[in-house]
Amino acid sequence: MSSDISTNKKARRDYEILDTYECGMELKGTEVKSIRAGKVNIADSFARVENGQMLLYGCDIQPWETAGEFFQHQARRPRRLLLHKREIFKLEQQTSQKGCSLVALKLYWKNGKVKLALGLGKGKTHRDQRYDLKARVEMREAQREVARINRR
């Protein structure tokens, strides 16, 4: 079983990631079972600090099929992230001053627990995205040329 559960592929395209943090998540039992079944999506997930707590919004964990109505969870409810108090305070200062945002990068297993890689990022402009695409294309063409020369 792979340790990666879900990745946010759009995050590195749309944001320049300045720093990453590993945090735990406060989950219900049915949420963990749905995550084990692979029914999770973090494509539009972001985090915010509210009342001294870090909350994750937009994480879609589908309901577990065999759970009763009483034990079922909401699919897109805000989930509390587990970080040290000083990390939360630091992230709150950085997001309020620099215009940065907290984006969910990856959800994975670590020692039997679900962890979230959270990225502190600044939004890229359309020009930055085009520049990155151009650099990637140039690198690919250079590698093809080197491979063509080495084949001779």
Secondary structure as UniProt FT lines:
FT   STRAND          4..7
FT   HELIX           9..14
FT   STRAND          15..25
FT   HELIX           29..36
FT   TURN            37..38
FT   STRAND          40..41
FT   TURN            43..44
FT   STRAND          46..50
FT   TURN            51..52
FT   STRAND          53..57
FT   STRAND          60..61
FT   TURN            65..66
FT   TURN            69..71
FT   TURN            75..76
FT   STRAND          79..82
FT   HELIX           85..97
FT   STRAND          101..110
FT   TURN            111..112
FT   STRAND          113..123
FT   HELIX           126..151
//
